[in-house]
């Protein structure tokens, strides 16, 4: 299990926590993009690290450029 977790709320917002502590709430366009990325199959832990700003500073995997 990863360090990040998320909750999808009925009103469309997304709450993201890190080690059981609330970090950020996404609403509007940011929440929609997050949900779309989840539906597209992006790796959840990396996606949540990106939207919260908690990177490992250089260890992120990058998607191949088309």
N, CA, C and O atoms as a Maestro MAE file, in Angstrom:
{
 s_m_m2io_version
 :::
 2.0.0
}

f_m_ct {
 s_m_title
 :::
 protein
 m_atom[264] {
  # First column is atom index #
  i_m_mmod_type
  r_m_x_coord
  r_m_y_coord
  r_m_z_coord
  i_m_residue_number
  s_m_chain_name
  s_m_pdb_residue_name
  s_m_pdb_atom_name
  i_m_atomic_number
  :::
  1 25 0.837 -1.182 0.000 1 A "UNK " " N  " 7
  2 3 0.000 0.000 0.000 1 A "UNK " " CA " 6
  3 2 0.881 1.244 0.000 1 A "UNK " " C  " 6
  4 15 1.920 1.277 0.660 1 A "UNK " " O  " 8
  5 25 0.466 2.256 -0.736 2 A "UNK " " N  " 7
  6 3 1.252 3.471 -0.847 2 A "UNK " " CA " 6
  7 2 1.009 4.435 0.302 2 A "UNK " " C  " 6
  8 15 0.190 4.188 1.187 2 A "UNK " " O  " 8
  9 25 1.725 5.512 0.266 3 A "UNK " " N  " 7
  10 3 1.625 6.517 1.316 3 A "UNK " " CA " 6
  11 2 0.490 7.494 1.069 3 A "UNK " " C  " 6
  12 15 0.000 8.125 2.006 3 A "UNK " " O  " 8
  13 25 0.065 7.628 -0.183 4 A "UNK " " N  " 7
  14 3 -1.017 8.542 -0.533 4 A "UNK " " CA " 6
  15 2 -2.332 7.789 -0.618 4 A "UNK " " C  " 6
  16 15 -2.364 6.601 -0.940 4 A "UNK " " O  " 8
  17 25 -3.421 8.496 -0.322 5 A "UNK " " N  " 7
  18 3 -4.764 7.952 -0.476 5 A "UNK " " CA " 6
  19 2 -5.667 9.084 -0.954 5 A "UNK " " C  " 6
  20 15 -5.373 10.259 -0.734 5 A "UNK " " O  " 8
  21 25 -6.767 8.721 -1.609 6 A "UNK " " N  " 7
  22 3 -7.704 9.745 -2.069 6 A "UNK " " CA " 6
  23 2 -9.131 9.294 -1.807 6 A "UNK " " C  " 6
  24 15 -9.424 8.104 -1.693 6 A "UNK " " O  " 8
  25 25 -10.009 10.289 -1.717 7 A "UNK " " N  " 7
  26 3 -11.440 10.048 -1.581 7 A "UNK " " CA " 6
  27 2 -12.153 10.875 -2.629 7 A "UNK " " C  " 6
  28 15 -11.920 12.078 -2.755 7 A "UNK " " O  " 8
  29 25 -13.024 10.220 -3.382 8 A "UNK " " N  " 7
  30 3 -13.845 10.920 -4.368 8 A "UNK " " CA " 6
  31 2 -15.171 11.251 -3.704 8 A "UNK " " C  " 6
  32 15 -15.882 10.354 -3.251 8 A "UNK " " O  " 8
  33 25 -15.506 12.527 -3.644 9 A "UNK " " N  " 7
  34 3 -16.732 12.958 -2.988 9 A "UNK " " CA " 6
  35 2 -17.859 13.141 -3.998 9 A "UNK " " C  " 6
  36 15 -17.611 13.335 -5.188 9 A "UNK " " O  " 8
  37 25 -19.094 13.078 -3.517 10 A "UNK " " N  " 7
  38 3 -20.267 13.182 -4.388 10 A "UNK " " CA " 6
  39 2 -20.340 14.501 -5.137 10 A "UNK " " C  " 6
  40 15 -20.867 14.552 -6.249 10 A "UNK " " O  " 8
  41 25 -19.816 15.575 -4.542 11 A "UNK " " N  " 7
  42 3 -19.892 16.884 -5.194 11 A "UNK " " CA " 6
  43 2 -18.816 17.101 -6.251 11 A "UNK " " C  " 6
  44 15 -18.722 18.185 -6.827 11 A "UNK " " O  " 8
  45 25 -17.997 16.067 -6.512 12 A "UNK " " N  " 7
  46 3 -16.982 16.151 -7.561 12 A "UNK " " CA " 6
  47 2 -15.593 16.496 -7.055 12 A "UNK " " C  " 6
  48 15 -14.633 16.448 -7.824 12 A "UNK " " O  " 8
  49 25 -15.462 16.843 -5.782 13 A "UNK " " N  " 7
  50 3 -14.136 17.160 -5.251 13 A "UNK " " CA " 6
  51 2 -13.377 15.888 -4.900 13 A "UNK " " C  " 6
  52 15 -13.964 14.821 -4.723 13 A "UNK " " O  " 8
  53 25 -12.067 16.028 -4.805 14 A "UNK " " N  " 7
  54 3 -11.185 14.914 -4.475 14 A "UNK " " CA " 6
  55 2 -10.323 15.344 -3.293 14 A "UNK " " C  " 6
  56 15 -9.662 16.381 -3.345 14 A "UNK " " O  " 8
  57 25 -10.334 14.548 -2.234 15 A "UNK " " N  " 7
  58 3 -9.499 14.822 -1.065 15 A "UNK " " CA " 6
  59 2 -8.319 13.865 -1.090 15 A "UNK " " C  " 6
  60 15 -8.501 12.652 -1.192 15 A "UNK " " O  " 8
  61 25 -7.100 14.412 -0.995 16 A "UNK " " N  " 7
  62 3 -5.893 13.592 -1.023 16 A "UNK " " CA " 6
  63 2 -5.192 13.716 0.319 16 A "UNK " " C  " 6
  64 15 -5.022 14.809 0.858 16 A "UNK " " O  " 8
  65 25 -4.787 12.560 0.846 17 A "UNK " " N  " 7
  66 3 -4.070 12.543 2.118 17 A "UNK " " CA " 6
  67 2 -2.744 11.809 1.943 17 A "UNK " " C  " 6
  68 15 -2.581 10.984 1.045 17 A "UNK " " O  " 8
  69 25 -1.814 12.132 2.818 18 A "UNK " " N  " 7
  70 3 -0.498 11.500 2.839 18 A "UNK " " CA " 6
  71 2 -0.260 11.004 4.254 18 A "UNK " " C  " 6
  72 15 -0.226 11.792 5.200 18 A "UNK " " O  " 8
  73 25 -0.097 9.703 4.395 19 A "UNK " " N  " 7
  74 3 0.076 9.076 5.718 19 A "UNK " " CA " 6
  75 2 -1.033 9.479 6.676 19 A "UNK " " C  " 6
  76 15 -0.777 9.865 7.817 19 A "UNK " " O  " 8
  77 25 -2.258 9.385 6.201 20 A "UNK " " N  " 7
  78 3 -3.476 9.666 6.975 20 A "UNK " " CA " 6
  79 2 -3.649 11.123 7.391 20 A "UNK " " C  " 6
  80 15 -4.437 11.411 8.292 20 A "UNK " " O  " 8
  81 25 -2.939 12.035 6.763 21 A "UNK " " N  " 7
  82 3 -3.121 13.470 7.021 21 A "UNK " " CA " 6
  83 2 -3.569 14.150 5.734 21 A "UNK " " C  " 6
  84 15 -2.988 13.943 4.669 21 A "UNK " " O  " 8
  85 25 -4.603 14.960 5.853 22 A "UNK " " N  " 7
  86 3 -5.131 15.670 4.693 22 A "UNK " " CA " 6
  87 2 -4.066 16.604 4.122 22 A "UNK " " C  " 6
  88 15 -3.432 17.363 4.855 22 A "UNK " " O  " 8
  89 25 -3.878 16.538 2.803 23 A "UNK " " N  " 7
  90 3 -2.868 17.363 2.148 23 A "UNK " " CA " 6
  91 2 -3.507 18.416 1.260 23 A "UNK " " C  " 6
  92 15 -3.168 19.596 1.343 23 A "UNK " " O  " 8
  93 25 -4.435 17.986 0.406 24 A "UNK " " N  " 7
  94 3 -5.015 18.929 -0.557 24 A "UNK " " CA " 6
  95 2 -6.420 18.454 -0.945 24 A "UNK " " C  " 6
  96 15 -6.725 17.262 -0.934 24 A "UNK " " O  " 8
  97 25 -7.257 19.430 -1.285 25 A "UNK " " N  " 7
  98 3 -8.580 19.142 -1.830 25 A "UNK " " CA " 6
  99 2 -8.624 19.711 -3.242 25 A "UNK " " C  " 6
  100 15 -8.371 20.897 -3.454 25 A "UNK " " O  " 8
  101 25 -8.943 18.863 -4.194 26 A "UNK " " N  " 7
  102 3 -9.040 19.286 -5.590 26 A "UNK " " CA " 6
  103 2 -10.505 19.520 -5.929 26 A "UNK " " C  " 6
  104 15 -11.372 18.725 -5.564 26 A "UNK " " O  " 8
  105 25 -10.773 20.613 -6.629 27 A "UNK " " N  " 7
  106 3 -12.142 20.923 -7.050 27 A "UNK " " CA " 6
  107 2 -12.100 21.449 -8.479 27 A "UNK " " C  " 6
  108 15 -11.046 21.835 -8.985 27 A "UNK " " O  " 8
  109 25 -13.245 21.456 -9.108 28 A "UNK " " N  " 7
  110 3 -13.353 22.006 -10.457 28 A "UNK " " CA " 6
  111 2 -12.530 21.260 -11.472 28 A "UNK " " C  " 6
  112 15 -12.549 20.031 -11.532 28 A "UNK " " O  " 8
  113 25 -11.803 22.020 -12.275 29 A "UNK " " N  " 7
  114 3 -11.007 21.449 -13.356 29 A "UNK " " CA " 6
  115 2 -9.895 20.534 -12.876 29 A "UNK " " C  " 6
  116 15 -9.606 19.521 -13.514 29 A "UNK " " O  " 8
  117 25 -9.268 20.879 -11.758 30 A "UNK " " N  " 7
  118 3 -8.194 20.029 -11.227 30 A "UNK " " CA " 6
  119 2 -8.737 18.663 -10.815 30 A "UNK " " C  " 6
  120 15 -8.091 17.642 -11.048 30 A "UNK " " O  " 8
  121 25 -9.917 18.640 -10.205 31 A "UNK " " N  " 7
  122 3 -10.534 17.376 -9.807 31 A "UNK " " CA " 6
  123 2 -10.917 16.552 -11.030 31 A "UNK " " C  " 6
  124 15 -10.735 15.335 -11.047 31 A "UNK " " O  " 8
  125 25 -11.447 17.217 -12.050 32 A "UNK " " N  " 7
  126 3 -11.827 16.513 -13.279 32 A "UNK " " CA " 6
  127 2 -10.612 15.906 -13.962 32 A "UNK " " C  " 6
  128 15 -10.666 14.764 -14.417 32 A "UNK " " O  " 8
  129 25 -9.506 16.662 -14.040 33 A "UNK " " N  " 7
  130 3 -8.286 16.129 -14.652 33 A "UNK " " CA " 6
  131 2 -7.720 14.957 -13.851 33 A "UNK " " C  " 6
  132 15 -7.226 13.990 -14.430 33 A "UNK " " O  " 8
  133 25 -7.792 15.042 -12.519 34 A "UNK " " N  " 7
  134 3 -7.323 13.954 -11.671 34 A "UNK " " CA " 6
  135 2 -8.143 12.696 -11.918 34 A "UNK " " C  " 6
  136 15 -7.586 11.610 -12.080 34 A "UNK " " O  " 8
  137 25 -9.466 12.839 -11.947 35 A "UNK " " N  " 7
  138 3 -10.333 11.683 -12.196 35 A "UNK " " CA " 6
  139 2 -10.091 11.091 -13.581 35 A "UNK " " C  " 6
  140 15 -10.093 9.871 -13.744 35 A "UNK " " O  " 8
  141 25 -9.885 11.946 -14.571 36 A "UNK " " N  " 7
  142 3 -9.628 11.465 -15.934 36 A "UNK " " CA " 6
  143 2 -8.314 10.691 -15.988 36 A "UNK " " C  " 6
  144 15 -8.227 9.667 -16.664 36 A "UNK " " O  " 8
  145 25 -7.300 11.168 -15.287 37 A "UNK " " N  " 7
  146 3 -6.016 10.476 -15.257 37 A "UNK " " CA " 6
  147 2 -6.147 9.119 -14.575 37 A "UNK " " C  " 6
  148 15 -5.515 8.152 -14.998 37 A "UNK " " O  " 8
  149 25 -6.961 9.036 -13.523 38 A "UNK " " N  " 7
  150 3 -7.202 7.749 -12.865 38 A "UNK " " CA " 6
  151 2 -7.895 6.790 -13.835 38 A "UNK " " C  " 6
  152 15 -7.522 5.622 -13.941 38 A "UNK " " O  " 8
  153 25 -8.902 7.298 -14.536 39 A "UNK " " N  " 7
  154 3 -9.634 6.468 -15.501 39 A "UNK " " CA " 6
  155 2 -8.739 6.007 -16.640 39 A "UNK " " C  " 6
  156 15 -8.951 4.933 -17.203 39 A "UNK " " O  " 8
  157 25 -7.732 6.819 -16.984 40 A "UNK " " N  " 7
  158 3 -6.821 6.473 -18.071 40 A "UNK " " CA " 6
  159 2 -5.775 5.451 -17.629 40 A "UNK " " C  " 6
  160 15 -5.007 4.954 -18.453 40 A "UNK " " O  " 8
  161 25 -5.741 5.137 -16.337 41 A "UNK " " N  " 7
  162 3 -4.834 4.103 -15.861 41 A "UNK " " CA " 6
  163 2 -3.488 4.590 -15.383 41 A "UNK " " C  " 6
  164 15 -2.560 3.791 -15.249 41 A "UNK " " O  " 8
  165 25 -3.352 5.872 -15.122 42 A "UNK " " N  " 7
  166 3 -2.084 6.385 -14.604 42 A "UNK " " CA " 6
  167 2 -1.812 5.792 -13.226 42 A "UNK " " C  " 6
  168 15 -2.745 5.459 -12.496 42 A "UNK " " O  " 8
  169 25 -0.544 5.662 -12.874 43 A "UNK " " N  " 7
  170 3 -0.152 5.099 -11.587 43 A "UNK " " CA " 6
  171 2 -0.603 6.046 -10.487 43 A "UNK " " C  " 6
  172 15 -0.194 7.207 -10.462 43 A "UNK " " O  " 8
  173 25 -1.444 5.560 -9.574 44 A "UNK " " N  " 7
  174 3 -2.104 6.415 -8.599 44 A "UNK " " CA " 6
  175 2 -1.135 7.143 -7.678 44 A "UNK " " C  " 6
  176 15 -1.283 8.347 -7.469 44 A "UNK " " O  " 8
  177 25 -0.155 6.451 -7.126 45 A "UNK " " N  " 7
  178 3 0.751 7.071 -6.167 45 A "UNK " " CA " 6
  179 2 1.554 8.205 -6.807 45 A "UNK " " C  " 6
  180 15 1.723 9.263 -6.200 45 A "UNK " " O  " 8
  181 25 2.038 7.995 -8.002 46 A "UNK " " N  " 7
  182 3 2.796 9.031 -8.695 46 A "UNK " " CA " 6
  183 2 1.902 10.214 -9.042 46 A "UNK " " C  " 6
  184 15 2.316 11.367 -8.920 46 A "UNK " " O  " 8
  185 25 0.691 9.935 -9.469 47 A "UNK " " N  " 7
  186 3 -0.258 10.994 -9.800 47 A "UNK " " CA " 6
  187 2 -0.558 11.859 -8.577 47 A "UNK " " C  " 6
  188 15 -0.575 13.086 -8.675 47 A "UNK " " O  " 8
  189 25 -0.791 11.234 -7.440 48 A "UNK " " N  " 7
  190 3 -1.073 11.994 -6.220 48 A "UNK " " CA " 6
  191 2 0.152 12.770 -5.747 48 A "UNK " " C  " 6
  192 15 0.021 13.873 -5.217 48 A "UNK " " O  " 8
  193 25 1.328 12.206 -5.936 49 A "UNK " " N  " 7
  194 3 2.553 12.928 -5.579 49 A "UNK " " CA " 6
  195 2 2.694 14.182 -6.428 49 A "UNK " " C  " 6
  196 15 3.127 15.227 -5.942 49 A "UNK " " O  " 8
  197 25 2.329 14.071 -7.690 50 A "UNK " " N  " 7
  198 3 2.426 15.225 -8.584 50 A "UNK " " CA " 6
  199 2 1.456 16.336 -8.195 50 A "UNK " " C  " 6
  200 15 1.843 17.503 -8.128 50 A "UNK " " O  " 8
  201 25 0.200 15.981 -7.940 51 A "UNK " " N  " 7
  202 3 -0.775 17.028 -7.649 51 A "UNK " " CA " 6
  203 2 -0.566 17.657 -6.276 51 A "UNK " " C  " 6
  204 15 -1.001 18.786 -6.045 51 A "UNK " " O  " 8
  205 25 0.090 16.950 -5.364 52 A "UNK " " N  " 7
  206 3 0.351 17.527 -4.040 52 A "UNK " " CA " 6
  207 2 1.684 18.251 -3.986 52 A "UNK " " C  " 6
  208 15 1.934 19.017 -3.056 52 A "UNK " " O  " 8
  209 25 2.547 18.018 -4.976 53 A "UNK " " N  " 7
  210 3 3.854 18.652 -4.976 53 A "UNK " " CA " 6
  211 2 4.911 17.853 -4.236 53 A "UNK " " C  " 6
  212 15 6.025 18.343 -4.054 53 A "UNK " " O  " 8
  213 25 4.599 16.635 -3.802 54 A "UNK " " N  " 7
  214 3 5.552 15.795 -3.081 54 A "UNK " " CA " 6
  215 2 6.260 14.854 -4.049 54 A "UNK " " C  " 6
  216 15 5.884 13.690 -4.186 54 A "UNK " " O  " 8
  217 25 7.290 15.369 -4.719 55 A "UNK " " N  " 7
  218 3 8.061 14.569 -5.650 55 A "UNK " " CA " 6
  219 2 9.260 13.966 -4.946 55 A "UNK " " C  " 6
  220 15 9.656 14.424 -3.874 55 A "UNK " " O  " 8
  221 25 9.830 12.949 -5.544 56 A "UNK " " N  " 7
  222 3 11.077 12.381 -5.033 56 A "UNK " " CA " 6
  223 2 12.274 13.055 -5.681 56 A "UNK " " C  " 6
  224 15 13.394 12.551 -5.588 56 A "UNK " " O  " 8
  225 25 12.060 14.157 -6.320 57 A "UNK " " N  " 7
  226 3 13.116 14.986 -6.898 57 A "UNK " " CA " 6
  227 2 14.048 14.228 -7.841 57 A "UNK " " C  " 6
  228 15 15.228 14.022 -7.558 57 A "UNK " " O  " 8
  229 25 13.469 13.820 -8.975 58 A "UNK " " N  " 7
  230 3 14.291 13.223 -10.011 58 A "UNK " " CA " 6
  231 2 14.046 11.754 -10.243 58 A "UNK " " C  " 6
  232 15 14.532 11.204 -11.231 58 A "UNK " " O  " 8
  233 25 13.308 11.098 -9.369 59 A "UNK " " N  " 7
  234 3 13.067 9.671 -9.531 59 A "UNK " " CA " 6
  235 2 11.745 9.366 -10.237 59 A "UNK " " C  " 6
  236 15 11.369 8.202 -10.374 59 A "UNK " " O  " 8
  237 25 11.041 10.403 -10.683 60 A "UNK " " N  " 7
  238 3 9.761 10.172 -11.316 60 A "UNK " " CA " 6
  239 2 9.950 9.504 -12.673 60 A "UNK " " C  " 6
  240 15 10.885 9.799 -13.418 60 A "UNK " " O  " 8
  241 25 9.045 8.614 -12.956 61 A "UNK " " N  " 7
  242 3 9.042 8.002 -14.290 61 A "UNK " " CA " 6
  243 2 8.332 8.957 -15.238 61 A "UNK " " C  " 6
  244 15 7.316 9.557 -14.889 61 A "UNK " " O  " 8
  245 25 8.860 9.084 -16.400 62 A "UNK " " N  " 7
  246 3 8.239 9.955 -17.392 62 A "UNK " " CA " 6
  247 2 7.592 9.100 -18.468 62 A "UNK " " C  " 6
  248 15 8.098 8.038 -18.829 62 A "UNK " " O  " 8
  249 25 6.468 9.581 -18.971 63 A "UNK " " N  " 7
  250 3 5.796 8.872 -20.043 63 A "UNK " " CA " 6
  251 2 6.542 9.110 -21.338 63 A "UNK " " C  " 6
  252 15 7.056 10.206 -21.562 63 A "UNK " " O  " 8
  253 25 6.613 8.099 -22.198 64 A "UNK " " N  " 7
  254 3 7.311 8.277 -23.480 64 A "UNK " " CA " 6
  255 2 6.632 9.350 -24.310 64 A "UNK " " C  " 6
  256 15 5.404 9.441 -24.343 64 A "UNK " " O  " 8
  257 25 7.421 10.147 -24.968 65 A "UNK " " N  " 7
  258 3 6.890 11.204 -25.836 65 A "UNK " " CA " 6
  259 2 6.479 10.597 -27.154 65 A "UNK " " C  " 6
  260 15 7.214 9.793 -27.728 65 A "UNK " " O  " 8
  261 25 5.322 10.971 -27.636 66 A "UNK " " N  " 7
  262 3 4.804 10.410 -28.893 66 A "UNK " " CA " 6
  263 2 5.262 11.235 -30.063 66 A "UNK " " C  " 6
  264 15 4.929 10.922 -31.206 66 A "UNK " " O  " 8
  :::
 }
 m_bond[263] {
  # First column is bond index #
  i_m_from
  i_m_to
  i_m_order
  :::
  1 1 2 1
  2 2 3 1
  3 3 4 2
  4 3 5 1
  5 5 6 1
  6 6 7 1
  7 7 8 2
  8 7 9 1
  9 9 10 1
  10 10 11 1
  11 11 12 2
  12 11 13 1
  13 13 14 1
  14 14 15 1
  15 15 16 2
  16 15 17 1
  17 17 18 1
  18 18 19 1
  19 19 20 2
  20 19 21 1
  21 21 22 1
  22 22 23 1
  23 23 24 2
  24 23 25 1
  25 25 26 1
  26 26 27 1
  27 27 28 2
  28 27 29 1
  29 29 30 1
  30 30 31 1
  31 31 32 2
  32 31 33 1
  33 33 34 1
  34 34 35 1
  35 35 36 2
  36 35 37 1
  37 37 38 1
  38 38 39 1
  39 39 40 2
  40 39 41 1
  41 41 42 1
  42 42 43 1
  43 43 44 2
  44 43 45 1
  45 45 46 1
  46 46 47 1
  47 47 48 2
  48 47 49 1
  49 49 50 1
  50 50 51 1
  51 51 52 2
  52 51 53 1
  53 53 54 1
  54 54 55 1
  55 55 56 2
  56 55 57 1
  57 57 58 1
  58 58 59 1
  59 59 60 2
  60 59 61 1
  61 61 62 1
  62 62 63 1
  63 63 64 2
  64 63 65 1
  65 65 66 1
  66 66 67 1
  67 67 68 2
  68 67 69 1
  69 69 70 1
  70 70 71 1
  71 71 72 2
  72 71 73 1
  73 73 74 1
  74 74 75 1
  75 75 76 2
  76 75 77 1
  77 77 78 1
  78 78 79 1
  79 79 80 2
  80 79 81 1
  81 81 82 1
  82 82 83 1
  83 83 84 2
  84 83 85 1
  85 85 86 1
  86 86 87 1
  87 87 88 2
  88 87 89 1
  89 89 90 1
  90 90 91 1
  91 91 92 2
  92 91 93 1
  93 93 94 1
  94 94 95 1
  95 95 96 2
  96 95 97 1
  97 97 98 1
  98 98 99 1
  99 99 100 2
  100 99 101 1
  101 101 102 1
  102 102 103 1
  103 103 104 2
  104 103 105 1
  105 105 106 1
  106 106 107 1
  107 107 108 2
  108 107 109 1
  109 109 110 1
  110 110 111 1
  111 111 112 2
  112 111 113 1
  113 113 114 1
  114 114 115 1
  115 115 116 2
  116 115 117 1
  117 117 118 1
  118 118 119 1
  119 119 120 2
  120 119 121 1
  121 121 122 1
  122 122 123 1
  123 123 124 2
  124 123 125 1
  125 125 126 1
  126 126 127 1
  127 127 128 2
  128 127 129 1
  129 129 130 1
  130 130 131 1
  131 131 132 2
  132 131 133 1
  133 133 134 1
  134 134 135 1
  135 135 136 2
  136 135 137 1
  137 137 138 1
  138 138 139 1
  139 139 140 2
  140 139 141 1
  141 141 142 1
  142 142 143 1
  143 143 144 2
  144 143 145 1
  145 145 146 1
  146 146 147 1
  147 147 148 2
  148 147 149 1
  149 149 150 1
  150 150 151 1
  151 151 152 2
  152 151 153 1
  153 153 154 1
  154 154 155 1
  155 155 156 2
  156 155 157 1
  157 157 158 1
  158 158 159 1
  159 159 160 2
  160 159 161 1
  161 161 162 1
  162 162 163 1
  163 163 164 2
  164 163 165 1
  165 165 166 1
  166 166 167 1
  167 167 168 2
  168 167 169 1
  169 169 170 1
  170 170 171 1
  171 171 172 2
  172 171 173 1
  173 173 174 1
  174 174 175 1
  175 175 176 2
  176 175 177 1
  177 177 178 1
  178 178 179 1
  179 179 180 2
  180 179 181 1
  181 181 182 1
  182 182 183 1
  183 183 184 2
  184 183 185 1
  185 185 186 1
  186 186 187 1
  187 187 188 2
  188 187 189 1
  189 189 190 1
  190 190 191 1
  191 191 192 2
  192 191 193 1
  193 193 194 1
  194 194 195 1
  195 195 196 2
  196 195 197 1
  197 197 198 1
  198 198 199 1
  199 199 200 2
  200 199 201 1
  201 201 202 1
  202 202 203 1
  203 203 204 2
  204 203 205 1
  205 205 206 1
  206 206 207 1
  207 207 208 2
  208 207 209 1
  209 209 210 1
  210 210 211 1
  211 211 212 2
  212 211 213 1
  213 213 214 1
  214 214 215 1
  215 215 216 2
  216 215 217 1
  217 217 218 1
  218 218 219 1
  219 219 220 2
  220 219 221 1
  221 221 222 1
  222 222 223 1
  223 223 224 2
  224 223 225 1
  225 225 226 1
  226 226 227 1
  227 227 228 2
  228 227 229 1
  229 229 230 1
  230 230 231 1
  231 231 232 2
  232 231 233 1
  233 233 234 1
  234 234 235 1
  235 235 236 2
  236 235 237 1
  237 237 238 1
  238 238 239 1
  239 239 240 2
  240 239 241 1
  241 241 242 1
  242 242 243 1
  243 243 244 2
  244 243 245 1
  245 245 246 1
  246 246 247 1
  247 247 248 2
  248 247 249 1
  249 249 250 1
  250 250 251 1
  251 251 252 2
  252 251 253 1
  253 253 254 1
  254 254 255 1
  255 255 256 2
  256 255 257 1
  257 257 258 1
  258 258 259 1
  259 259 260 2
  260 259 261 1
  261 261 262 1
  262 262 263 1
  263 263 264 2
  :::
 }
}
